[in-house]
Amino acid sequence: MFKKILIANRGEIALRVIRTCKEMGIKTVAVYSKADAESLHVRFADEAVCIGPAPSSESYLKMDRIIAAAEITNADAIHPGYGFLSENAKFSKLCEEHDIKFIGASEEMISKMGDKATAKATMIAAGVPCIPGSEGILDSYEEAETIAVDMGFPVMLKATAGGGGKGMRAVWKKEDLKPAWDSARMEAKASFGNDGMYMEKLIEEPRHIEIQIVGDSFGKACHLSERDCSVQRRHQKLTEETPSPFMTDELRHAMGEAAVKAAEYIKYEGAGTVEFLVDKHRNFYFMEMNTRIQVEHPITEEVVDYDLIREQILVAAGVPISGKNYTPQLHSIECRINAEDPHKNFRPSPGKITSYHEPGGHGVRIDTHSYAGYTIPPNYDSMIAKLIVTAQTREEAINKMKRALDEYIIEGIKTTIPFHRQLMDHPDYVAGNYTTKFMEDFEIK
């Protein structure tokens, strides 16, 4: 087992990893930018190393500084959390070259699944259902037009190196295809340095449902059931729940089987998610695979009593998994609490938290690095906490979330707490009747 793990991340996920490491008797090293000197992950790690100024490009994305911090503290493994370098093939390789275990996917795995066109081709070969569309990257606009006409509109243009909704365009009729093609390529080039595009049939009334999987170094994988991530704004998840209110036993079995097949086909090692779009007829299609821990992993942990960070560490240390698939026995909902003003188009709201009170009680969990007096820096993602509730039924979980949101007090900055409280009363959400388009018609009051 590892003696010391460096966490190459910040905020709540860094603190989350530190907690599990302490429970496993493993020493921890925090890295931090100058803007994060007062963050809780720095306080609670056994050691901490400043790796640069506030901009992530000068700190959390500086591979050489993170490797140097691991070497000077004698860390024998690095946990990347999510975001930043967690799905960076070069960083995974760099860790290997310095004889430091990267607690995540290998360089080959990240490269194979990080490029969406390659990932789709791999999943087709594995026998996993995929959305109809182009075979690989489109060579020209003319090819895109031919495929779109053959498939029939609507279609979705996607950047092969995309993420966060950048380089994506829904096209509903032929005359809109050329402008969408040009603007998507321009955005992809600016965002990722790669304007490669592919095309898929646009799935109407889609649900975004992902399957949590874990694979070990012996080629075995298992799944821990699904999470419904359909409530999104600009392709960014706002809240998640498990089990999905749209799920049936048959669909769960089929999607779980497909996710395990995908993981075992590529000999995936570590925790990851296989993400699917599910149409209104409950047909499901592979969308992408995330080769890291997810923001929303706590709801899975709560319904199957399973520490995913611990499992990541054990797998990285060469311990085989049990191979057991899991079915949720409870219902869990997560609300992402962001430092944003929902009444002003979710504009970021960094600044000093002047008052802070967390909700408590049975079935309430808070994953956060925030506290009264803490200043939210403007340099990073605006998520400052995750509020997770767990209950026997979905109805009970919604009522518990309402109560918890009413108790959650954060003053000095604007947060998304009022939005989530409104969401919990929305009749379509309460009925489980929502898709990825839900927020398009949601009116903030």
N, C-alpha and C positions, 0 to 999 in steps of 0.2 A: 504494500500500500504506500501511497505517496506520503512523504513527511511534511512537505510544505507546498502549498498551491498559491500562485499569484493570480489575482483576479484582474483581467485586463478590461475593466469596465468601471462604471460609476453608478451612483444612485441606488435605487431599490434592488436591482438585480445583483449588484456587487454585495450588498448587505445580505441578500437572500443566500448567496453562495457561502459567505462567511459563516452564517448560522449553521448550515449543514456541516461544513468543515469542522467547526468547533465540536459539534455532536459526534463526529467521527474521530476526534482526537488529532486532526490535521492542522498544522500551523498555517496561517494565512498572511499574504502580502497584498496590501492595497496599493494601487497606483492612482495618482490624482493630478489634476491640473491645478494651477494656482487659484482658479475660481471655485474649486471644490475642497479647499483646505479645511473647511468647517463641516463637511458632509459626514454623515454617520458612518459610512463605510470606512472612512479614514480612522475614525475614533475606535471602532471595534475590531479592526484587523490587528494582528500581532505586530506587524511592521507596516510602514507606509513609505512610499517613495514618490516624490514630486517628479513628474515627467514633462513639464512644460507649461506654457501659458494657456489661457482659457480656450482659444479656438481648438476644436478637436483635431484639425489638421496639424496642429503643433503639439499635440499631447496624445490623446487616446487613439489616434491613427498613426502615430509614429512607431513603426515596428521595431526599429533599432533601439529606441529608448526603452521599450517594454522588455525586449530580450535582455538588454543590459541590466534592467532592474531585477529580472529573474536571476541573472547570473551573480550579481553582487549580493543578493539575499539567499543564494543557494536554493532557490525554488526548483523542484523537480517536475512541476507540471504547471500549465497555464489554463485557467478557465476563462473563456472569452465572453460569457453571458450571451446577450443578444445584441444585434446592431454592431456598430463599429467594425471590429475585425473578426466577428464570429463566423462569417461565411467568406473569408478571404483566403483563397487557395495558397497565395504566396506566403501568408503568415503561418498557415498550417505547415507548409514545407519548411519555413525558416525555423520553426520550433523543432521540427524533426532534425534538421541539420545541426542544431545546437544541443541535441540530446535532451530536450525538454518535451515532455508529453503534452500534446495539444488535446485538451478534453473537448473533443468535437470531431468533425469529419476529417478524413484525410484530404490531401491536396487533390488527388484524383477524383474523389467523391464530390467535393465542392465544385470542381470544374465541370464534372459531368452533369450535376443537377442544378448548378447555378445558371447555366445558359439554358433559357426556356426551350429553345428549338431542339437542342441536344437532349434535354430531359424528356421532352415529348416523344422523340424518336426512341429513346430508351424504354419508356413506358409502353409504347406500342409493341416493342419487341418482347416485353415482359407479359403482354396479354392484359394490360390494364386499360379499361375504357378511356378513350381520349376524345376531346372535342374535334369534330370534323374540321379540316382546314388545310393549309399549305403543308407540304412535306419539307420542313426545314425553312431556312431563310429565303425570302422572296428575292429573286434576281433583279426584278424591274417592276415598274408600275404596270406595265402591260401584262405581266404575269399575274399581278395582284387583281387586275380587272377581270381577267379570264377566269380565275378561280372564284372570285366573288359572284360573277354572273352564273357560273356553273352551280355553285352552292345555293345561290339565292340570298337576297338581303333579308334581314340585317346581318352584318358581319362586324367583327371586331379586329382592328389593327392593333398589334402589340409589338413593342420594342423587345428584341431578344435579350437585351441586357437590362430590361426594365425593372422597376420596383416603385412602390408608393404611388402608382397610377400614372407615372410619367411615361410618355411615349405611347399612350393608349388612346384609341379613338373608336367610338361606336359609329357605324355608318349605316344609315337606314335606306338610302337609295343611291343609284349609280352615279348621279351627277354630283354627289357629295364626296365621292371616293377620292378624287384627285386632290382637292384641298386638304382632306384629312391625311392622306398619304404624305403630302409635303410638310404639314405642320407637325405630324407625329415624328417624322424623321429628324426634323430640325430640333425638336425638343429632346429626343433621345440622344442626338449628337452632343448637344450642350450639357445634358445631365450625366451621360455615361461614357462619352467619347466613342460611341458605337451607334450608328444609325441603322443597323440591321433590323429588318421588320419581318414578322410573320403574321398570318391571318387565321382567324378561327370563326366558325359559325357563332353568332351571338345567341347566347342562351337566354330565352325570355323567362321572366319571373324567377330568376335564379336565387338559390340559397347558397351561401358559402359555408360549407361544412368540412372540417378537417379531422383527420384521424391521427391521434397521438401514437407514435410507434417507438419502440426501443429495439435496437439490434446489438448483438455482441460480436466479439472477434472470432467466433466459431461458426458464423454464418446463420445463426438463429435469430428470428425476430418475433415480436409479439405486439399486439395493439392494446391500448388502454381506452378504447371507445372514442366517441366523437365529441367535438365542440362546435356549436353553431355560432359563427362569427358574422352573420349577415347584416347586423346593424352597423353600417359604415358611413363615413362621410369622406368623400374624395378618396375612396379606396383605403381609408384608414379606419381600423376597427375602433368602435366606441364602447361596446359591451359584448360579452360572450356568455354563453350558457351551455351546460351539459346536464342531462341529455338534451338533444335538440327536440323541440316540440313537434317538429316535422318528421321525426324518425319513426320507423317501424322496426320490429324485430328482424324482419326479412332484409330490410335495407341496411340495418346495422351490420348484420352478418355478411352481406355482400360487400359493403364498403370496407369493413375490417379485413376481410379476406383479401381484397384487392390491395390494400395498403401493406399488409404483411408480404404478399407476393412481390410487390414493388421493392420493399426493403430487402428481402432475401435474394431477389434477382441481382441487385447491385452489391450484395454483401455489405449492407449498411451497418456501420458501427456507431453507437451512441443514441441519444434521444433526437427525435426529429418529428416532423409532421408531413403527412401526405395530404395535400389540399385538393378538394373537389368542388366543382360547381354541380348543383343538383337542380334539375328543372322541375316544373310543377307536376310532372308525371312521375317523379322520383327516379328518373334516369340520372345517373351520376357520371361525371367526366373528370379525369385528372386535369388539374390546373397547374400545380407546381409542387415542389418538395422543398421544405425548409430544413436545412441541415444544421439545426441549432435548437436550443431551448426556446420556447415561445413566451411572449409576454403573458399570455393567458393560461400558462401551465398550472397555476394554483387551483383552478376549478376542477381539473382532472385529479389532482392530488387529493382534493377534498372528497370526491365521490367514490374513489377507489382506495383511499388510505395508502398512498404510495408517494414516497419522496423522490421526485424525478431528478433532482440535483444529486442526491445520493447515488441513484442508479447510474447517472452519467459518470460519476467518479469511479464506481465499482467496475463498470464496463471498460473504462479507460485503463484501469489497473489489471484488466485481463480476467475479470470474474464473469462466468457465464450467466445468462439470464435464465429465469425459470421456464420461459416459453409459454407461460399462461396468458391467455387473452382475458380482458376484463370487461365487465358490464357495469355501468353505474348503478349503485343501490340508493343513491340520494339525488337531490337536485341542487346545483350550484350555479350562481350568477356572479359575474365579475363586472364592475363598472370601473372604467379607467378615469381617474380623477386627474384632469389636466389643468395646468395654469393657463386657462383661456377664458375669454369672455363670450359665452354662448349668445348673448344679446347683441354682440357686435361681430357677427360672422366668425365666431370662435377665434378672435384675435388673441395672440399670445399675451400673457399678463405676468411677466417676470417681476420680481421685487421681493420685499421682506415680508415674511409671515409674522404678523403682530400677535395673533392669537390662534391657538391650535388645540382642538379637542377631538379625540378619536371616539367613535362609537365602540361599544363592547357588547358583551352578552354571548350566550350560547350560539354557536354557528356563525360568528362574525370574525373575519380575519382581515387585517390591514397589512399590506406589504408597502412600505414607504421608507424614505430617508429624510422625510420632512419633520420639522418641529417648530415650536414657537421661537422666533428670533432668527430662524434660518432664512437666508436670502436665496431665492430661486434665480440662478444665473440665466441670462438671455441666450447663451451660446449653444444650448442643447435642446433635445426633445422636450416638449412641454409637459409630459406625464410626470406627476409628482407622487402619485399613490395609486394603489389598486385596492378597491374595496370588494371583498369576496364574502358572500353569504351562502350558507348551506342549510338545507332543510329536507324534510321527508318528501315534500311534493313541490311542484313548480309554484302553485298558488301560495304555499307557505313561504317559499323563497322570495317571491315578489313582495309579500307583506313584510318580511324581515328586512329586505333591502330598503323599502320605504322608511321603516323605522330607523335603520342605520344611517341613511342619508339625512334624515331629520336631525340626528344626533351629531353628525359630522360638521364641525365648525372650523373653518379656515378663514381668517380675516387678514386684511392687508393687501391681498391680491384677489383677482377674480378667478373662479374655478368653474368646472363643468358640473358641480354638484346640483345646481338648480335644473340643468337640462336632464340629468339622470332621474331626478325626482319626478319631473314631468313625464319622462318616458315610461316610468313604472305605472302611471295612470292611463297611458294611451290605450284605448280599447283594442287596437290591432296588435299591440305588443302583448297585452294581457292575454289575448286570444291565441298568441303564438302565430299570428298571421302577418308575417313580415318577410321581405326579401332584401337583396342588396340595394334595391331602389327605395327602400323605406324612407330614408332621410330626405329624398328629393321633395316630398310633400309635407315634411314635418315642419310645423310652425312653432317657433320658440315663443313662449308667452312670458 
